[in-house]
Amino acid sequence: MPCSALFAIPVAWLLAILPRGYSMVMYASASKSRLDPRNPRSFPQQISGDQSLPAILRGRIGRAENAQLNSFENLGFYAAAVVAGYAANINSSALNGLAWTYIGSRLVYNYVYIYNDKFSPYVRTGVHMFGVALIFSLFILAAVA
């Protein structure tokens, strides 16, 4: 079976940036303001200070920003695990399965994080830990290969 796991790394990057796009679109549709492209890191403060936004939307946009940060914090760890598995020549079915299951877990994670007002925070934590377990599994398989 060909190895598609390396393709999952740029997909993980796209999933990491996706919550920012969501927050920008939601903010633009609900407010007359826009993200200042000269200072994009100020966006979370801009959102939290905009009292014209409904509280539920302000919370979701803020959580989308946090989901983005969390995704980028985990991206290097994930990419290293995939590359370690590939370099160790672990079974391609296992490598592909773990790599793409992680991608699925990040899709679920982003949704659960953004819409955390509908879910228990423990659901978000469980989904996150599932993704971390997949990464650990890749490292362990690489280590024993």
N, CA, C and O atoms as CSV, one atom per row, in Angstrom:
chain,resi,resn,atom,element,x,y,z
A,1,MET,N,N,0.850,-1.185,0.000
A,1,MET,CA,C,0.000,0.000,0.000
A,1,MET,C,C,0.891,1.242,0.000
A,1,MET,O,O,1.826,1.326,0.796
A,2,PRO,N,N,0.617,2.207,-0.880
A,2,PRO,CA,C,1.426,3.423,-0.899
A,2,PRO,C,C,1.232,4.231,0.382
A,2,PRO,O,O,0.196,4.147,1.042
A,3,CYS,N,N,2.236,4.996,0.706
A,3,CYS,CA,C,2.188,5.797,1.929
A,3,CYS,C,C,1.606,7.175,1.628
A,3,CYS,O,O,2.207,7.973,0.909
A,4,SER,N,N,0.453,7.437,2.178
A,4,SER,CA,C,-0.180,8.751,2.011
A,4,SER,C,C,-0.040,9.609,3.262
A,4,SER,O,O,-0.514,10.745,3.297
A,5,ALA,N,N,0.606,9.068,4.282
A,5,ALA,CA,C,0.683,9.762,5.571
A,5,ALA,C,C,1.383,11.110,5.472
A,5,ALA,O,O,1.007,12.055,6.165
A,6,LEU,N,N,2.397,11.208,4.618
A,6,LEU,CA,C,3.101,12.483,4.499
A,6,LEU,C,C,2.185,13.577,3.941
A,6,LEU,O,O,2.369,14.756,4.242
A,7,PHE,N,N,1.205,13.186,3.134
A,7,PHE,CA,C,0.233,14.165,2.634
A,7,PHE,C,C,-0.652,14.700,3.760
A,7,PHE,O,O,-1.224,15.784,3.649
A,8,ALA,N,N,-0.756,13.941,4.828
A,8,ALA,CA,C,-1.598,14.368,5.944
A,8,ALA,C,C,-0.999,15.563,6.684
A,8,ALA,O,O,-1.725,16.299,7.353
A,9,ILE,N,N,0.306,15.765,6.573
A,9,ILE,CA,C,0.935,16.888,7.287
A,9,ILE,C,C,0.429,18.232,6.757
A,9,ILE,O,O,0.003,19.066,7.556
A,10,PRO,N,N,0.458,18.480,5.424
A,10,PRO,CA,C,-0.115,19.759,4.976
A,10,PRO,C,C,-1.621,19.857,5.221
A,10,PRO,O,O,-2.151,20.952,5.411
A,11,VAL,N,N,-2.304,18.722,5.217
A,11,VAL,CA,C,-3.736,18.745,5.543
A,11,VAL,C,C,-3.919,19.182,6.997
A,11,VAL,O,O,-4.843,19.933,7.310
A,12,ALA,N,N,-3.040,18.712,7.882
A,12,ALA,CA,C,-3.106,19.128,9.287
A,12,ALA,C,C,-2.884,20.635,9.413
A,12,ALA,O,O,-3.522,21.295,10.233
A,13,TRP,N,N,-1.979,21.172,8.599
A,13,TRP,CA,C,-1.752,22.617,8.619
A,13,TRP,C,C,-3.019,23.354,8.179
A,13,TRP,O,O,-3.410,24.348,8.791
A,14,LEU,N,N,-3.655,22.863,7.118
A,14,LEU,CA,C,-4.894,23.493,6.643
A,14,LEU,C,C,-5.987,23.441,7.711
A,14,LEU,O,O,-6.730,24.405,7.896
A,15,LEU,N,N,-6.077,22.311,8.406
A,15,LEU,CA,C,-7.060,22.200,9.489
A,15,LEU,C,C,-6.726,23.142,10.641
A,15,LEU,O,O,-7.617,23.615,11.348
A,16,ALA,N,N,-5.436,23.410,10.823
A,16,ALA,CA,C,-5.026,24.321,11.889
A,16,ALA,C,C,-5.433,25.759,11.575
A,16,ALA,O,O,-5.820,26.501,12.478
A,17,ILE,N,N,-5.352,26.153,10.323
A,17,ILE,CA,C,-5.678,27.534,9.950
A,17,ILE,C,C,-7.186,27.729,9.739
A,17,ILE,O,O,-7.676,28.857,9.781
A,18,LEU,N,N,-7.904,26.652,9.517
A,18,LEU,CA,C,-9.338,26.729,9.237
A,18,LEU,C,C,-10.141,27.483,10.303
A,18,LEU,O,O,-11.004,28.282,9.939
A,19,PRO,N,N,-9.898,27.267,11.603
A,19,PRO,CA,C,-10.666,28.027,12.594
A,19,PRO,C,C,-10.473,29.542,12.482
A,19,PRO,O,O,-11.387,30.303,12.798
A,20,ARG,N,N,-9.300,29.983,12.038
A,20,ARG,CA,C,-9.090,31.432,11.840
A,20,ARG,C,C,-10.008,31.933,10.726
A,20,ARG,O,O,-10.629,32.988,10.857
A,21,GLY,N,N,-10.089,31.185,9.644
A,21,GLY,CA,C,-10.998,31.568,8.566
A,21,GLY,C,C,-12.439,31.635,9.044
A,21,GLY,O,O,-13.175,32.561,8.705
A,22,TYR,N,N,-12.834,30.640,9.836
A,22,TYR,CA,C,-14.185,30.623,10.403
A,22,TYR,C,C,-14.418,31.873,11.246
A,22,TYR,O,O,-15.443,32.540,11.104
A,23,SER,N,N,-13.471,32.186,12.119
A,23,SER,CA,C,-13.658,33.335,13.003
A,23,SER,C,C,-13.706,34.640,12.220
A,23,SER,O,O,-14.470,35.540,12.568
A,24,MET,N,N,-12.902,34.755,11.171
A,24,MET,CA,C,-12.920,35.968,10.353
A,24,MET,C,C,-14.265,36.133,9.643
A,24,MET,O,O,-14.830,37.226,9.622
A,25,VAL,N,N,-14.768,35.054,9.069
A,25,VAL,CA,C,-16.050,35.111,8.360
A,25,VAL,C,C,-17.187,35.419,9.334
A,25,VAL,O,O,-18.046,36.252,9.045
A,26,MET,N,N,-17.191,34.756,10.472
A,26,MET,CA,C,-18.257,34.976,11.451
A,26,MET,C,C,-18.212,36.405,11.989
A,26,MET,O,O,-19.252,37.037,12.174
A,27,TYR,N,N,-17.019,36.903,12.236
A,27,TYR,CA,C,-16.880,38.270,12.742
A,27,TYR,C,C,-17.335,39.279,11.693
A,27,TYR,O,O,-18.061,40.222,12.008
A,28,ALA,N,N,-16.913,39.082,10.458
A,28,ALA,CA,C,-17.286,40.009,9.384
A,28,ALA,C,C,-18.792,40.002,9.133
A,28,ALA,O,O,-19.370,41.036,8.800
A,29,SER,N,N,-19.425,38.844,9.292
A,29,SER,CA,C,-20.868,38.770,9.032
A,29,SER,C,C,-21.693,39.368,10.169
A,29,SER,O,O,-22.841,39.757,9.956
A,30,ALA,N,N,-21.128,39.447,11.366
A,30,ALA,CA,C,-21.892,39.926,12.518
A,30,ALA,C,C,-21.500,41.336,12.953
A,30,ALA,O,O,-22.158,41.927,13.809
A,31,SER,N,N,-20.445,41.870,12.374
A,31,SER,CA,C,-19.923,43.151,12.816
A,31,SER,C,C,-19.557,43.996,11.605
A,31,SER,O,O,-19.343,43.474,10.511
A,32,LYS,N,N,-19.489,45.279,11.809
A,32,LYS,CA,C,-19.026,46.180,10.747
A,32,LYS,C,C,-17.499,46.235,10.721
A,32,LYS,O,O,-16.912,46.774,9.783
A,33,SER,N,N,-16.872,45.691,11.727
A,33,SER,CA,C,-15.407,45.705,11.823
A,33,SER,C,C,-14.801,44.548,11.051
A,33,SER,O,O,-15.475,43.570,10.728
A,34,ARG,N,N,-13.547,44.676,10.769
A,34,ARG,CA,C,-12.786,43.623,10.098
A,34,ARG,C,C,-11.480,43.418,10.856
A,34,ARG,O,O,-11.041,44.270,11.628
A,35,LEU,N,N,-10.887,42.279,10.612
A,35,LEU,CA,C,-9.568,41.986,11.165
A,35,LEU,C,C,-8.562,42.942,10.540
A,35,LEU,O,O,-8.561,43.147,9.327
A,36,ASP,N,N,-7.718,43.520,11.363
A,36,ASP,CA,C,-6.663,44.404,10.871
A,36,ASP,C,C,-5.521,43.540,10.355
A,36,ASP,O,O,-4.824,42.912,11.152
A,37,PRO,N,N,-5.308,43.492,9.031
A,37,PRO,CA,C,-4.266,42.621,8.487
A,37,PRO,C,C,-2.855,43.059,8.867
A,37,PRO,O,O,-1.902,42.297,8.707
A,38,ARG,N,N,-2.718,44.285,9.371
A,38,ARG,CA,C,-1.398,44.745,9.808
A,38,ARG,C,C,-1.033,44.191,11.172
A,38,ARG,O,O,0.138,44.179,11.552
A,39,ASN,N,N,-2.040,43.729,11.913
A,39,ASN,CA,C,-1.794,43.212,13.259
A,39,ASN,C,C,-2.768,42.072,13.565
A,39,ASN,O,O,-3.643,42.219,14.418
A,40,PRO,N,N,-2.620,40.935,12.872
A,40,PRO,CA,C,-3.602,39.856,13.048
A,40,PRO,C,C,-3.595,39.231,14.440
A,40,PRO,O,O,-4.586,38.621,14.841
A,41,ARG,N,N,-2.515,39.369,15.172
A,41,ARG,CA,C,-2.488,38.776,16.519
A,41,ARG,C,C,-3.345,39.547,17.519
A,41,ARG,O,O,-3.597,39.075,18.628
A,42,SER,N,N,-3.784,40.726,17.119
A,42,SER,CA,C,-4.662,41.498,18.002
A,42,SER,C,C,-6.130,41.091,17.841
A,42,SER,O,O,-6.993,41.593,18.562
A,43,PHE,N,N,-6.413,40.204,16.919
A,43,PHE,CA,C,-7.792,39.807,16.642
A,43,PHE,C,C,-8.525,39.279,17.876
A,43,PHE,O,O,-9.667,39.681,18.099
A,44,PRO,N,N,-7.927,38.396,18.692
A,44,PRO,CA,C,-8.662,37.924,19.879
A,44,PRO,C,C,-9.066,39.063,20.825
A,44,PRO,O,O,-10.163,39.044,21.384
A,45,GLN,N,N,-8.185,40.049,21.005
A,45,GLN,CA,C,-8.531,41.177,21.871
A,45,GLN,C,C,-9.632,42.031,21.231
A,45,GLN,O,O,-10.514,42.544,21.919
A,46,GLN,N,N,-9.562,42.171,19.914
A,46,GLN,CA,C,-10.579,42.930,19.187
A,46,GLN,C,C,-11.949,42.283,19.379
A,46,GLN,O,O,-12.944,42.975,19.597
A,47,ILE,N,N,-11.994,40.970,19.299
A,47,ILE,CA,C,-13.259,40.240,19.452
A,47,ILE,C,C,-13.785,40.372,20.877
A,47,ILE,O,O,-14.954,40.695,21.087
A,48,SER,N,N,-12.917,40.121,21.851
A,48,SER,CA,C,-13.375,40.133,23.241
A,48,SER,C,C,-13.854,41.517,23.663
A,48,SER,O,O,-14.692,41.637,24.557
A,49,GLY,N,N,-13.326,42.565,23.025
A,49,GLY,CA,C,-13.748,43.912,23.368
A,49,GLY,C,C,-14.953,44.410,22.595
A,49,GLY,O,O,-15.468,45.487,22.895
A,50,ASP,N,N,-15.412,43.663,21.618
A,50,ASP,CA,C,-16.538,44.096,20.776
A,50,ASP,C,C,-17.851,43.653,21.417
A,50,ASP,O,O,-18.306,42.526,21.225
A,51,GLN,N,N,-18.444,44.558,22.174
A,51,GLN,CA,C,-19.680,44.237,22.887
A,51,GLN,C,C,-20.903,44.228,21.974
A,51,GLN,O,O,-21.998,43.870,22.408
A,52,SER,N,N,-20.721,44.622,20.700
A,52,SER,CA,C,-21.852,44.570,19.769
A,52,SER,C,C,-22.152,43.138,19.321
A,52,SER,O,O,-23.232,42.856,18.801
A,53,LEU,N,N,-21.198,42.247,19.525
A,53,LEU,CA,C,-21.404,40.840,19.158
A,53,LEU,C,C,-22.229,40.142,20.230
A,53,LEU,O,O,-22.035,40.398,21.418
A,54,PRO,N,N,-23.138,39.273,19.836
A,54,PRO,CA,C,-23.826,38.455,20.843
A,54,PRO,C,C,-22.798,37.618,21.616
A,54,PRO,O,O,-21.810,37.155,21.046
A,55,ALA,N,N,-23.036,37.434,22.888
A,55,ALA,CA,C,-22.076,36.732,23.742
A,55,ALA,C,C,-21.759,35.335,23.215
A,55,ALA,O,O,-20.607,34.904,23.258
A,56,ILE,N,N,-22.764,34.632,22.721
A,56,ILE,CA,C,-22.525,33.265,22.238
A,56,ILE,C,C,-21.602,33.273,21.022
A,56,ILE,O,O,-20.736,32.408,20.892
A,57,LEU,N,N,-21.787,34.250,20.131
A,57,LEU,CA,C,-20.925,34.346,18.952
A,57,LEU,C,C,-19.523,34.794,19.343
A,57,LEU,O,O,-18.536,34.287,18.809
A,58,ARG,N,N,-19.433,35.731,20.263
A,58,ARG,CA,C,-18.120,36.176,20.746
A,58,ARG,C,C,-17.361,34.996,21.352
A,58,ARG,O,O,-16.155,34.856,21.153
A,59,GLY,N,N,-18.075,34.155,22.088
A,59,GLY,CA,C,-17.447,32.967,22.663
A,59,GLY,C,C,-16.976,31.994,21.599
A,59,GLY,O,O,-15.874,31.454,21.692
A,60,ARG,N,N,-17.799,31.769,20.594
A,60,ARG,CA,C,-17.426,30.829,19.526
A,60,ARG,C,C,-16.246,31.341,18.714
A,60,ARG,O,O,-15.345,30.577,18.368
A,61,ILE,N,N,-16.251,32.627,18.412
A,61,ILE,CA,C,-15.126,33.183,17.659
A,61,ILE,C,C,-13.851,33.091,18.492
A,61,ILE,O,O,-12.792,32.738,17.974
A,62,GLY,N,N,-13.950,33.405,19.768
A,62,GLY,CA,C,-12.786,33.288,20.647
A,62,GLY,C,C,-12.287,31.858,20.749
A,62,GLY,O,O,-11.081,31.615,20.752
A,63,ARG,N,N,-13.213,30.912,20.834
A,63,ARG,CA,C,-12.800,29.506,20.909
A,63,ARG,C,C,-12.222,29.028,19.588
A,63,ARG,O,O,-11.351,28.158,19.575
A,64,ALA,N,N,-12.696,29.588,18.466
A,64,ALA,CA,C,-12.096,29.242,17.171
A,64,ALA,C,C,-10.637,29.688,17.140
A,64,ALA,O,O,-9.769,28.972,16.640
A,65,GLU,N,N,-10.381,30.867,17.675
A,65,GLU,CA,C,-8.995,31.343,17.751
A,65,GLU,C,C,-8.155,30.410,18.629
A,65,GLU,O,O,-7.012,30.097,18.296
A,66,ASN,N,N,-8.727,29.972,19.744
A,66,ASN,CA,C,-8.007,29.053,20.630
A,66,ASN,C,C,-7.791,27.695,19.975
A,66,ASN,O,O,-6.744,27.075,20.162
A,67,ALA,N,N,-8.771,27.231,19.210
A,67,ALA,CA,C,-8.615,25.959,18.491
A,67,ALA,C,C,-7.481,26.058,17.487
A,67,ALA,O,O,-6.708,25.116,17.310
A,68,GLN,N,N,-7.388,27.217,16.826
A,68,GLN,CA,C,-6.291,27.432,15.886
A,68,GLN,C,C,-4.943,27.356,16.606
A,68,GLN,O,O,-4.024,26.680,16.143
A,69,LEU,N,N,-4.833,28.046,17.729
A,69,LEU,CA,C,-3.578,28.029,18.483
A,69,LEU,C,C,-3.223,26.613,18.921
A,69,LEU,O,O,-2.077,26.186,18.786
A,70,ASN,N,N,-4.210,25.885,19.446
A,70,ASN,CA,C,-3.954,24.522,19.885
A,70,ASN,C,C,-3.500,23.649,18.728
A,70,ASN,O,O,-2.601,22.823,18.885
A,71,SER,N,N,-4.113,23.827,17.579
A,71,SER,CA,C,-3.741,23.021,16.413
A,71,SER,C,C,-2.304,23.285,15.994
A,71,SER,O,O,-1.563,22.350,15.689
A,72,PHE,N,N,-1.907,24.549,15.976
A,72,PHE,CA,C,-0.527,24.857,15.609
A,72,PHE,C,C,0.460,24.392,16.679
A,72,PHE,O,O,1.589,24.021,16.357
A,73,GLU,N,N,0.049,24.410,17.938
A,73,GLU,CA,C,0.913,23.903,19.006
A,73,GLU,C,C,1.169,22.405,18.848
A,73,GLU,O,O,2.239,21.919,19.212
A,74,ASN,N,N,0.204,21.679,18.312
A,74,ASN,CA,C,0.336,20.232,18.144
A,74,ASN,C,C,0.899,19.819,16.794
A,74,ASN,O,O,1.301,18.669,16.619
A,75,LEU,N,N,0.934,20.739,15.839
A,75,LEU,CA,C,1.322,20.403,14.473
A,75,LEU,C,C,2.747,19.865,14.378
A,75,LEU,O,O,2.978,18.869,13.693
A,76,GLY,N,N,3.694,20.491,15.039
A,76,GLY,CA,C,5.084,20.028,14.978
A,76,GLY,C,C,5.245,18.636,15.567
A,76,GLY,O,O,5.963,17.799,15.020
A,77,PHE,N,N,4.577,18.399,16.674
A,77,PHE,CA,C,4.595,17.101,17.335
A,77,PHE,C,C,4.041,16.025,16.399
A,77,PHE,O,O,4.607,14.939,16.278
A,78,TYR,N,N,2.931,16.343,15.746
A,78,TYR,CA,C,2.304,15.418,14.802
A,78,TYR,C,C,3.206,15.173,13.595
A,78,TYR,O,O,3.422,14.026,13.203
A,79,ALA,N,N,3.728,16.240,13.011
A,79,ALA,CA,C,4.588,16.092,11.830
A,79,ALA,C,C,5.820,15.260,12.160
A,79,ALA,O,O,6.230,14.415,11.364
A,80,ALA,N,N,6.408,15.490,13.323
A,80,ALA,CA,C,7.574,14.704,13.732
A,80,ALA,C,C,7.214,13.230,13.871
A,80,ALA,O,O,8.002,12.363,13.493
A,81,ALA,N,N,6.045,12.941,14.404
A,81,ALA,CA,C,5.621,11.549,14.574
A,81,ALA,C,C,5.410,10.866,13.233
A,81,ALA,O,O,5.803,9.712,13.057
A,82,VAL,N,N,4.797,11.562,12.288
A,82,VAL,CA,C,4.575,10.985,10.960
A,82,VAL,C,C,5.910,10.738,10.267
A,82,VAL,O,O,6.123,9.673,9.688
A,83,VAL,N,N,6.799,11.711,10.324
A,83,VAL,CA,C,8.112,11.558,9.685
A,83,VAL,C,C,8.909,10.452,10.368
A,83,VAL,O,O,9.599,9.688,9.693
A,84,ALA,N,N,8.826,10.352,11.689
A,84,ALA,CA,C,9.521,9.272,12.401
A,84,ALA,C,C,8.989,7.915,11.960
A,84,ALA,O,O,9.762,6.984,11.735
A,85,GLY,N,N,7.678,7.805,11.839
A,85,GLY,CA,C,7.086,6.551,11.375
A,85,GLY,C,C,7.497,6.214,9.960
A,85,GLY,O,O,7.767,5.056,9.641
A,86,TYR,N,N,7.545,7.215,9.122
A,86,TYR,CA,C,7.954,7.008,7.725
A,86,TYR,C,C,9.429,6.611,7.654
A,86,TYR,O,O,9.791,5.684,6.930
A,87,ALA,N,N,10.275,7.312,8.406
A,87,ALA,CA,C,11.712,7.021,8.398
A,87,ALA,C,C,12.008,5.639,8.968
A,87,ALA,O,O,12.945,4.970,8.533
A,88,ALA,N,N,11.209,5.214,9.941
A,88,ALA,CA,C,11.405,3.898,10.552
A,88,ALA,C,C,10.801,2.789,9.703
A,88,ALA,O,O,10.931,1.608,10.024
A,89,ASN,N,N,10.139,3.180,8.616
A,89,ASN,CA,C,9.545,2.221,7.687
A,89,ASN,C,C,8.517,1.319,8.375
A,89,ASN,O,O,8.478,0.110,8.144
A,90,ILE,N,N,7.682,1.935,9.229
A,90,ILE,CA,C,6.635,1.124,9.856
A,90,ILE,C,C,5.609,0.747,8.790
A,90,ILE,O,O,5.544,1.363,7.726
A,91,ASN,N,N,4.834,-0.243,9.083
A,91,ASN,CA,C,3.817,-0.738,8.158
A,91,ASN,C,C,3.005,0.434,7.618
A,91,ASN,O,O,2.468,1.227,8.391
A,92,SER,N,N,2.914,0.546,6.296
A,92,SER,CA,C,2.252,1.710,5.697
A,92,SER,C,C,0.766,1.771,6.042
A,92,SER,O,O,0.204,2.861,6.147
A,93,SER,N,N,0.132,0.631,6.218
A,93,SER,CA,C,-1.284,0.649,6.615
A,93,SER,C,C,-1.444,1.270,7.998
A,93,SER,O,O,-2.350,2.070,8.229
A,94,ALA,N,N,-0.560,0.894,8.908
A,94,ALA,CA,C,-0.615,1.456,10.260
A,94,ALA,C,C,-0.287,2.946,10.234
A,94,ALA,O,O,-0.968,3.751,10.869
A,95,LEU,N,N,0.756,3.303,9.500
A,95,LEU,CA,C,1.158,4.708,9.409
A,95,LEU,C,C,0.039,5.557,8.808
A,95,LEU,O,O,-0.329,6.597,9.355
A,96,ASN,N,N,-0.490,5.102,7.685
A,96,ASN,CA,C,-1.583,5.842,7.044
A,96,ASN,C,C,-2.806,5.922,7.952
A,96,ASN,O,O,-3.415,6.982,8.098
A,97,GLY,N,N,-3.154,4.800,8.554
A,97,GLY,CA,C,-4.331,4.768,9.418
A,97,GLY,C,C,-4.220,5.717,10.591
A,97,GLY,O,O,-5.154,6.465,10.881
A,98,LEU,N,N,-3.078,5.691,11.272
A,98,LEU,CA,C,-2.892,6.577,12.419
A,98,LEU,C,C,-2.822,8.037,11.989
A,98,LEU,O,O,-3.407,8.908,12.634
A,99,ALA,N,N,-2.107,8.303,10.899
A,99,ALA,CA,C,-1.953,9.686,10.435
A,99,ALA,C,C,-3.294,10.295,10.037
A,99,ALA,O,O,-3.600,11.427,10.411
A,100,TRP,N,N,-4.086,9.551,9.283
A,100,TRP,CA,C,-5.364,10.094,8.815
A,100,TRP,C,C,-6.435,10.062,9.898
A,100,TRP,O,O,-7.352,10.883,9.876
A,101,THR,N,N,-6.340,9.141,10.834
A,101,THR,CA,C,-7.272,9.158,11.966
A,101,THR,C,C,-7.029,10.401,12.811
A,101,THR,O,O,-7.970,11.003,13.328
A,102,TYR,N,N,-5.756,10.782,12.948
A,102,TYR,CA,C,-5.442,12.027,13.651
A,102,TYR,C,C,-6.110,13.212,12.950
A,102,TYR,O,O,-6.673,14.088,13.606
A,103,ILE,N,N,-6.048,13.236,11.625
A,103,ILE,CA,C,-6.690,14.312,10.868
A,103,ILE,C,C,-8.190,14.349,11.198
A,103,ILE,O,O,-8.754,15.418,11.432
A,104,GLY,N,N,-8.816,13.191,11.214
A,104,GLY,CA,C,-10.229,13.128,11.589
A,104,GLY,C,C,-10.471,13.626,13.000
A,104,GLY,O,O,-11.457,14.313,13.267
A,105,SER,N,N,-9.561,13.274,13.909
A,105,SER,CA,C,-9.722,13.724,15.293
A,105,SER,C,C,-9.608,15.241,15.395
A,105,SER,O,O,-10.270,15.856,16.231
A,106,ARG,N,N,-8.778,15.846,14.558
A,106,ARG,CA,C,-8.642,17.306,14.584
A,106,ARG,C,C,-9.880,17.995,14.013
A,106,ARG,O,O,-10.261,19.071,14.473
A,107,LEU,N,N,-10.501,17.382,13.021
A,107,LEU,CA,C,-11.770,17.924,12.516
A,107,LEU,C,C,-12.813,17.949,13.632
A,107,LEU,O,O,-13.489,18.953,13.857
A,108,VAL,N,N,-12.922,16.820,14.320
A,108,VAL,CA,C,-13.874,16.720,15.424
A,108,VAL,C,C,-13.487,17.692,16.532
A,108,VAL,O,O,-14.348,18.366,17.097
A,109,TYR,N,N,-12.203,17.769,16.844
A,109,TYR,CA,C,-11.717,18.655,17.899
A,109,TYR,C,C,-12.093,20.110,17.612
A,109,TYR,O,O,-12.612,20.805,18.485
A,110,ASN,N,N,-11.828,20.565,16.386
A,110,ASN,CA,C,-12.154,21.949,16.044
A,110,ASN,C,C,-13.644,22.222,16.238
A,110,ASN,O,O,-14.022,23.243,16.812
A,111,TYR,N,N,-14.476,21.321,15.767
A,111,TYR,CA,C,-15.922,21.506,15.902
A,111,TYR,C,C,-16.332,21.541,17.374
A,111,TYR,O,O,-17.063,22.432,17.805
A,112,VAL,N,N,-15.854,20.565,18.132
A,112,VAL,CA,C,-16.232,20.481,19.544
A,112,VAL,C,C,-15.709,21.697,20.313
A,112,VAL,O,O,-16.391,22.212,21.199
A,113,TYR,N,N,-14.520,22.149,19.982
A,113,TYR,CA,C,-13.960,23.308,20.680
A,113,TYR,C,C,-14.772,24.572,20.366
A,113,TYR,O,O,-15.162,25.306,21.274
A,114,ILE,N,N,-15.018,24.816,19.095
A,114,ILE,CA,C,-15.738,26.031,18.702
A,114,ILE,C,C,-17.151,26.044,19.281
A,114,ILE,O,O,-17.617,27.071,19.775
A,115,TYR,N,N,-17.822,24.910,19.219
A,115,TYR,CA,C,-19.195,24.818,19.712
A,115,TYR,C,C,-19.238,24.223,21.115
A,115,TYR,O,O,-20.139,23.450,21.440
A,116,ASN,N,N,-18.270,24.581,21.939
A,116,ASN,CA,C,-18.149,24.057,23.290
A,116,ASN,C,C,-19.325,24.462,24.172
A,116,ASN,O,O,-19.509,23.900,25.252
A,117,ASP,N,N,-20.124,25.432,23.725
A,117,ASP,CA,C,-21.317,25.790,24.476
A,117,ASP,C,C,-22.391,24.712,24.363
A,117,ASP,O,O,-23.363,24.726,25.118
A,118,LYS,N,N,-22.222,23.776,23.422
A,118,LYS,CA,C,-23.168,22.673,23.240
A,118,LYS,C,C,-22.675,21.370,23.856
A,118,LYS,O,O,-23.444,20.417,23.986
A,119,PHE,N,N,-21.403,21.319,24.234
A,119,PHE,CA,C,-20.788,20.085,24.720
A,119,PHE,C,C,-20.139,20.326,26.076
A,119,PHE,O,O,-19.821,21.458,26.443
A,120,SER,N,N,-19.955,19.251,26.799
A,120,SER,CA,C,-19.162,19.321,28.018
A,120,SER,C,C,-17.705,19.573,27.638
A,120,SER,O,O,-17.240,19.048,26.626
A,121,PRO,N,N,-16.982,20.357,28.417
A,121,PRO,CA,C,-15.562,20.555,28.117
A,121,PRO,C,C,-14.773,19.243,28.161
A,121,PRO,O,O,-13.692,19.147,27.581
A,122,TYR,N,N,-15.307,18.255,28.836
A,122,TYR,CA,C,-14.626,16.961,28.899
A,122,TYR,C,C,-14.642,16.250,27.551
A,122,TYR,O,O,-13.762,15.437,27.267
A,123,VAL,N,N,-15.629,16.548,26.727
A,123,VAL,CA,C,-15.661,15.980,25.376
A,123,VAL,C,C,-14.464,16.506,24.593
A,123,VAL,O,O,-13.756,15.743,23.936
A,124,ARG,N,N,-14.245,17.819,24.671
A,124,ARG,CA,C,-13.098,18.417,23.987
A,124,ARG,C,C,-11.792,17.796,24.486
A,124,ARG,O,O,-10.923,17.452,23.685
A,125,THR,N,N,-11.656,17.656,25.781
A,125,THR,CA,C,-10.448,17.067,26.352
A,125,THR,C,C,-10.273,15.635,25.877
A,125,THR,O,O,-9.161,15.229,25.539
A,126,GLY,N,N,-11.346,14.867,25.845
A,126,GLY,CA,C,-11.267,13.482,25.381
A,126,GLY,C,C,-10.840,13.375,23.936
A,126,GLY,O,O,-10.020,12.526,23.586
A,127,VAL,N,N,-11.397,14.241,23.086
A,127,VAL,CA,C,-11.014,14.227,21.669
A,127,VAL,C,C,-9.547,14.621,21.525
A,127,VAL,O,O,-8.812,14.028,20.735
A,128,HIS,N,N,-9.131,15.620,22.291
A,128,HIS,CA,C,-7.728,16.045,22.234
A,128,HIS,C,C,-6.796,14.914,22.661
A,128,HIS,O,O,-5.797,14.644,21.994
A,129,MET,N,N,-7.116,14.263,23.759
A,129,MET,CA,C,-6.257,13.186,24.261
A,129,MET,C,C,-6.236,11.993,23.306
A,129,MET,O,O,-5.222,11.303,23.201
A,130,PHE,N,N,-7.337,11.747,22.615
A,130,PHE,CA,C,-7.358,10.704,21.593
A,130,PHE,C,C,-6.337,11.033,20.506
A,130,PHE,O,O,-5.579,10.160,20.085
A,131,GLY,N,N,-6.313,12.280,20.053
A,131,GLY,CA,C,-5.331,12.694,19.049
A,131,GLY,C,C,-3.906,12.557,19.552
A,131,GLY,O,O,-3.025,12.115,18.814
A,132,VAL,N,N,-3.672,12.932,20.799
A,132,VAL,CA,C,-2.332,12.792,21.384
A,132,VAL,C,C,-1.941,11.317,21.456
A,132,VAL,O,O,-0.787,10.971,21.203
A,133,ALA,N,N,-2.883,10.453,21.795
A,133,ALA,CA,C,-2.600,9.013,21.838
A,133,ALA,C,C,-2.212,8.488,20.458
A,133,ALA,O,O,-1.354,7.612,20.347
A,134,LEU,N,N,-2.832,9.014,19.417
A,134,LEU,CA,C,-2.460,8.609,18.053
A,134,LEU,C,C,-1.023,9.023,17.742
A,134,LEU,O,O,-0.268,8.260,17.140
A,135,ILE,N,N,-0.655,10.220,18.152
A,135,ILE,CA,C,0.716,10.693,17.942
A,135,ILE,C,C,1.696,9.812,18.710
A,135,ILE,O,O,2.711,9.387,18.158
A,136,PHE,N,N,1.399,9.536,19.978
A,136,PHE,CA,C,2.267,8.658,20.767
A,136,PHE,C,C,2.399,7.295,20.105
A,136,PHE,O,O,3.482,6.710,20.082
A,137,SER,N,N,1.300,6.796,19.570
A,137,SER,CA,C,1.333,5.490,18.898
A,137,SER,C,C,2.298,5.500,17.727
A,137,SER,O,O,3.033,4.536,17.517
A,138,LEU,N,N,2.300,6.581,16.965
A,138,LEU,CA,C,3.245,6.688,15.846
A,138,LEU,C,C,4.684,6.659,16.341
A,138,LEU,O,O,5.523,5.961,15.773
A,139,PHE,N,N,4.972,7.410,17.394
A,139,PHE,CA,C,6.331,7.418,17.940
A,139,PHE,C,C,6.728,6.045,18.480
A,139,PHE,O,O,7.858,5.599,18.278
A,140,ILE,N,N,5.812,5.384,19.157
A,140,ILE,CA,C,6.113,4.059,19.720
A,140,ILE,C,C,6.367,3.051,18.612
A,140,ILE,O,O,7.322,2.277,18.681
A,141,LEU,N,N,5.517,3.056,17.589
A,141,LEU,CA,C,5.736,2.137,16.463
A,141,LEU,C,C,7.066,2.418,15.771
A,141,LEU,O,O,7.761,1.490,15.357
A,142,ALA,N,N,7.418,3.682,15.646
A,142,ALA,CA,C,8.707,4.033,15.032
A,142,ALA,C,C,9.864,3.551,15.900
A,142,ALA,O,O,10.880,3.084,15.385
A,143,ALA,N,N,9.710,3.664,17.204
A,143,ALA,CA,C,10.789,3.270,18.115
A,143,ALA,C,C,11.038,1.769,18.103
A,143,ALA,O,O,12.179,1.331,18.248
A,144,VAL,N,N,9.993,0.983,17.933
A,144,VAL,CA,C,10.161,-0.472,17.981
A,144,VAL,C,C,10.375,-1.089,16.601
A,144,VAL,O,O,10.593,-2.294,16.482
A,145,ALA,N,N,10.314,-0.266,15.569
A,145,ALA,CA,C,10.482,-0.802,14.201
A,145,ALA,C,C,11.933,-1.175,13.935
A,145,ALA,O,O,12.261,-1.639,12.843
